[in-house]
Amino acid sequence: MKKHHLLLAAIPFFAACNSNPKKADAQTDTTATDTTAAALNLPAPNVDASKNKFSKVIGWPEGKTPVAPEGFKVTKFATKIKSPRNIYIAPNGDILVVLSNSERNTKEKIANALSGKAKAEVSGASENTVLLYRDTNNDGQFDLQTTFLSGLDQPYGVLIIGNSFYVANTDGLYQYPYKTGDTKITGAGKKIVSLPAGGYNNHWTRNLIANADNSKIYITVGSGSNAAENGIENELRRANILEVNPDGTGEKIYASGLRNPVGVAWAPGTGVLWTAVNERDGLGDDLVPDYITSVKRGGFYGWPYSYYGQNEDPRLKGLKPELVKSAIVPDLAVGSHTASLGLAFYTGSEFPAKYKGGAFIGQHGSWNRSQLAGYKVAFVPFKNGKIAGKLEDFLTGFIADEAKGEVYGRPVGVAVAKDGALLVADDVSSTVWRVATK
């Protein structure tokens, strides 16, 4: 491992503390007493205990679907589309599905090649593309599918603000002309923010969200390494959530020390930003828990020096003790190595009352663990913008054979459609699932 040097520009949470927070940035308490590291009874870290078990994707047999709780129906919303990773609901109700080149230069690609993974059939919908689906009669099935935008470079986050469509490729934020009802982007785009490209394993994702008045855009940027093994000086503007103006100017660090924040969403009625974060590998089966957390402006969440608050990573022990002391304990652990990527609060009216305002979490599934973990959509209830119950399974059945490591699919992005259904992107099976009560 290279010697680690802290550059204030690399993890610049100090500058963010001087920002003037807007009303939309009101915060909840960032330390929930029942989710501290002590309460979780975390094991001691062990750099020699790391195990790998890559899943083998076998695809969904005809007629088989993921399993939702009683009273819900699971159907295929869209199929035969290459690597659907993220889902965005446009202001007019259009459903945009982001197809990403998710396997480029990743361990997943190597594992799939070794396991002889069969590629799902696709039909005219290639990766590095954004597809548009429109359901004009609200029957839960799309009436129109178009290629909204293509020729991208590992896109993930997309966003519409007024007459602009934004897409976050792995190397930057791009802006295109758009008007409500467009079924295809025809105008030329421009890069308005350059971002550090690529990253360790799947840390190439760059997600987007705007605040309530669309005056700010937030961009998630994962770390370029597992635990800064390439030198912290190479993590400039990484492991952060960035804040920019809609024209790309005024960049600030909104929060730092977030190893790989992907899912982002505003807790309904609160103006509090939440994120789903993938934590580090190499410390054993049960370290480190992935988590969802409210995001405090100017907050530091530990990476790479500590995890789940102020627990020092033994690989960087003794480095930056004052920074470690400032590390915020996340709100909720959601399982170690679950690859929790998707995050959406339920804002619809179709689901039973217990789901109102609660959070759905797309867990793509583990590889750095001796037994599979994740491979499901989890749910946690909220009340008044705060966690109000235990984490529970919502959409399961993705694991076909635990002993063999075989899975039917892997859920990623989640979104609540205008009709109240939950949409789930299953990238390796080239499917978007729809979960509804009718």
ZARO-954243 format. One record per residue (C-alpha): x, y negated, z; residue in one letter. Coordinates in steps of 0.5 Angstrom, whole numbers, padded with zeros to 4 digits, always signed. Layout:
XYZa
...
END
This chain:
+0000+0000+0000m
+0002-0007-0002k
+0004-0012+0004k
-0003-0016+0005h
-0002-0024+0005h
-0008-0028+0007l
-0010-0033+0002l
-0015-0038+0004l
-0017-0038-0003a
-0018-0031-0003a
-0023-0030+0003i
-0025-0038+0003p
-0031-0037+0008f
-0028-0044+0012f
-0030-0048+0006a
-0037-0046+0006a
-0038-0048+0013c
-0038-0055+0011n
-0043-0054+0006s
-0050-0058+0007n
-0055-0052+0008p
-0062-0053+0005k
-0068-0051+0008k
-0068-0045+0004a
-0062-0043+0008d
-0065-0042+0014a
-0062-0036+0018q
-0065-0031+0023t
-0060-0028+0028d
-0055-0024+0025t
-0054-0019+0031t
-0059-0014+0032a
-0058-0011+0039t
-0060-0004+0036d
-0055-0004+0030t
-0049-0006+0033t
-0043-0001+0032a
-0043+0001+0039a
-0050+0003+0039a
-0049+0007+0032l
-0044+0011+0036n
-0039+0011+0030l
-0033+0016+0030p
-0026+0014+0030a
-0023+0012+0023p
-0019+0018+0020n
-0015+0016+0014v
-0014+0024+0013d
-0021+0026+0014a
-0023+0023+0007s
-0027+0028+0003k
-0030+0028-0004n
-0036+0031-0007k
-0038+0029-0014f
-0045+0030-0016s
-0047+0034-0023k
-0053+0031-0026v
-0057+0036-0029i
-0063+0032-0031g
-0070+0032-0030w
-0074+0038-0032p
-0080+0037-0036e
-0086+0035-0031g
-0082+0034-0025k
-0081+0027-0022t
-0078+0024-0016p
-0083+0025-0009v
-0086+0019-0006a
-0091+0019+0000p
-0098+0022+0000e
-0102+0017-0003g
-0097+0015-0008f
-0096+0017-0016k
-0090+0017-0019v
-0090+0017-0027t
-0084+0015-0032k
-0085+0008-0034f
-0079+0008-0039a
-0075+0013-0042t
-0069+0015-0047k
-0066+0008-0045i
-0058+0009-0044k
-0056+0007-0037s
-0062+0003-0034p
-0058+0000-0028r
-0062-0007-0026n
-0069-0009-0026i
-0072-0016-0026y
-0079-0019-0026i
-0080-0025-0031a
-0084-0031-0028p
-0089-0029-0033n
-0089-0022-0031g
-0085-0019-0037d
-0080-0013-0034i
-0073-0014-0036l
-0069-0008-0036v
-0061-0008-0036v
-0057-0003-0039l
-0050-0003-0037s
-0044+0001-0039n
-0043+0004-0032s
-0038+0009-0033e
-0033+0005-0037r
-0026+0006-0033n
-0030+0009-0027t
-0029+0015-0023k
-0036+0017-0024e
-0034+0018-0032k
-0028+0022-0030i
-0032+0027-0025a
-0038+0027-0031n
-0033+0030-0036a
-0030+0035-0031l
-0037+0037-0029s
-0039+0038-0036g
-0045+0033-0035k
-0050+0033-0041a
-0052+0026-0043k
-0059+0025-0043a
-0063+0023-0050e
-0063+0016-0052v
-0067+0013-0057s
-0065+0006-0060g
-0064+0003-0053a
-0056+0003-0052s
-0052+0000-0047e
-0050-0007-0045n
-0057-0009-0047t
-0063-0012-0044v
-0070-0009-0046l
-0076-0013-0045l
-0083-0009-0043y
-0089-0013-0043r
-0096-0010-0040d
-0101-0014-0043t
-0107-0010-0040n
-0105-0009-0033n
-0105-0001-0034d
-0098+0000-0032g
-0096+0002-0039q
-0092-0003-0043f
-0095-0005-0050d
-0089-0008-0052l
-0082-0006-0052q
-0076-0011-0055t
-0069-0011-0055t
-0069-0018-0051f
-0061-0019-0052l
-0055-0014-0054s
-0048-0014-0055g
-0046-0016-0047l
-0040-0014-0043d
-0043-0009-0037q
-0049-0014-0035p
-0052-0013-0029y
-0056-0019-0026g
-0061-0023-0030v
-0065-0029-0028l
-0070-0034-0032i
-0070-0042-0029i
-0074-0046-0034g
-0072-0046-0041n
-0065-0042-0039s
-0064-0035-0039f
-0058-0033-0035y
-0054-0026-0035v
-0048-0024-0031a
-0043-0020-0035n
-0037-0017-0031t
-0033-0023-0033d
-0038-0029-0032g
-0044-0032-0032l
-0048-0034-0039y
-0053-0038-0040q
-0058-0038-0046y
-0064-0042-0049p
-0071-0039-0047y
-0078-0041-0047k
-0084-0037-0043t
-0086-0032-0048g
-0080-0030-0052d
-0079-0023-0053t
-0072-0024-0056k
-0066-0029-0055i
-0064-0032-0061t
-0060-0038-0059g
-0053-0038-0058a
-0050-0037-0051g
-0045-0040-0047k
-0040-0038-0041k
-0041-0043-0035i
-0038-0039-0030v
-0032-0035-0031s
-0031-0029-0026l
-0026-0024-0024p
-0027-0018-0029a
-0028-0010-0027g
-0026-0007-0020g
-0025-0001-0016y
-0030+0005-0018n
-0037+0001-0020n
-0035-0006-0017h
-0036-0009-0024w
-0043-0011-0022t
-0045-0018-0022r
-0052-0020-0019n
-0056-0026-0019l
-0061-0030-0015i
-0064-0037-0015a
-0066-0041-0009n
-0074-0043-0008a
-0073-0049-0012d
-0068-0046-0017n
-0063-0052-0015s
-0058-0046-0014k
-0056-0040-0017i
-0052-0034-0012y
-0047-0029-0016i
-0045-0023-0012t
-0038-0021-0014v
-0035-0014-0011g
-0028-0013-0009s
-0023-0011-0014g
-0020-0005-0009s
-0023-0001-0004n
-0019-0004+0002a
-0014-0009-0001a
-0009-0004-0003e
-0007-0008-0009n
-0006-0014-0004g
-0011-0019-0002i
-0008-0024-0007e
-0011-0020-0012n
-0018-0021-0009e
-0019-0029-0011l
-0026-0030-0011r
-0028-0023-0010r
-0032-0019-0004a
-0036-0026-0004n
-0043-0029-0006i
-0042-0035-0010l
-0046-0041-0010e
-0047-0045-0016v
-0051-0050-0020n
-0055-0048-0025p
-0050-0051-0030d
-0045-0047-0027g
-0042-0053-0023t
-0041-0054-0016g
-0038-0047-0014e
-0038-0045-0007k
-0037-0039-0003i
-0044-0038+0001y
-0041-0032+0005a
-0035-0027+0005s
-0032-0021+0007g
-0038-0017+0003l
-0034-0011+0000r
-0039-0010-0005n
-0046-0014-0005p
-0050-0012-0010v
-0058-0012-0009g
-0060-0019-0007v
-0067-0022-0005a
-0070-0027+0000w
-0074-0024+0005a
-0081-0026+0004p
-0084-0033+0008g
-0077-0034+0011t
-0072-0037+0006g
-0067-0032+0008v
-0062-0029+0003l
-0061-0021+0004w
-0056-0017+0001t
-0055-0009+0000a
-0047-0008+0001v
-0043-0002-0001n
-0037-0001+0005e
-0031+0002+0004r
-0028+0009+0003d
-0023+0014+0006g
-0024+0014+0013l
-0028+0020+0014g
-0035+0023+0012d
-0039+0018+0017d
-0035+0012+0016l
-0036+0006+0014v
-0044+0005+0014p
-0047+0002+0008d
-0052-0004+0010y
-0057-0009+0009i
-0056-0016+0012t
-0059-0023+0013s
-0053-0027+0010v
-0051-0033+0014k
-0048-0039+0010r
-0041-0039+0011g
-0041-0032+0015g
-0035-0027+0014f
-0037-0020+0014y
-0031-0017+0016g
-0028-0014+0009w
-0022-0012+0009p
-0019-0013+0016y
-0025-0010+0020s
-0032-0006+0019y
-0039-0007+0022y
-0037-0013+0026g
-0030-0013+0029q
-0028-0005+0028n
-0021-0006+0025e
-0019-0002+0019d
-0013+0002+0021p
-0010+0001+0014r
-0010-0007+0016l
-0009-0006+0023k
-0007-0012+0027g
-0007-0017+0021l
-0011-0023+0022k
-0014-0022+0029p
-0018-0029+0029e
-0021-0027+0023l
-0023-0021+0025v
-0026-0024+0031k
-0031-0028+0027s
-0034-0022+0023a
-0041-0022+0024i
-0045-0015+0025v
-0050-0013+0020p
-0057-0012+0021d
-0058-0005+0019l
-0054+0001+0017a
-0057+0005+0012v
-0052+0011+0012g
-0044+0012+0010s
-0043+0013+0003h
-0050+0012+0000t
-0048+0007-0005a
-0054+0003-0003s
-0055-0002-0009l
-0062-0004-0010g
-0066-0009-0006l
-0073-0011-0006a
-0078-0014-0001f
-0085-0011-0002y
-0089-0018-0004t
-0095-0014-0008g
-0102-0012-0005s
-0103-0005-0008e
-0099-0001-0003f
-0101+0000+0004p
-0100-0005+0010a
-0094-0002+0013k
-0090-0004+0007y
-0092-0011+0006k
-0086-0015+0007g
-0081-0009+0008g
-0075-0008+0004a
-0074-0002-0001f
-0067+0000-0002i
-0064+0004-0008g
-0059+0009-0006q
-0055+0011-0012h
-0051+0017-0008g
-0045+0019-0005s
-0038+0022-0008w
-0033+0020-0002n
-0036+0025+0003r
-0036+0033+0004s
-0044+0033+0003q
-0048+0029-0001l
-0052+0023+0002a
-0056+0018-0001g
-0060+0020-0008y
-0066+0017-0006k
-0070+0010-0005v
-0071+0008+0003a
-0075+0003+0006f
-0075-0001+0012v
-0081-0005+0015p
-0080-0012+0016f
-0085-0017+0020k
-0084-0024+0020n
-0078-0023+0016g
-0074-0019+0021k
-0073-0011+0021i
-0079-0008+0025a
-0078-0001+0025g
-0073+0005+0023k
-0070+0006+0016l
-0074+0012+0013e
-0075+0016+0006d
-0079+0013+0001f
-0077+0016-0006l
-0074+0023-0005t
-0073+0029-0010g
-0067+0027-0013f
-0062+0032-0011i
-0063+0039-0014a
-0058+0043-0011d
-0054+0041-0005e
-0050+0047-0005a
-0048+0046-0012k
-0048+0038-0012g
-0053+0038-0017e
-0058+0032-0018v
-0063+0031-0023y
-0062+0023-0023g
-0059+0017-0019r
-0063+0011-0017p
-0060+0004-0017v
-0064-0002-0018g
-0071-0003-0015v
-0076-0009-0017a
-0084-0010-0015v
-0088-0011-0021a
-0093-0016-0022k
-0099-0011-0021d
-0096-0009-0015g
-0092-0002-0017a
-0085-0001-0015l
-0080+0000-0021l
-0074+0004-0020v
-0068+0005-0025a
-0065+0012-0025d
-0059+0010-0029d
-0056+0017-0031v
-0063+0020-0033s
-0064+0014-0037s
-0071+0013-0034t
-0075+0008-0030v
-0080+0011-0025w
-0086+0007-0023r
-0089+0008-0016v
-0096+0006-0015a
-0102+0008-0011t
-0107+0009-0017k
END
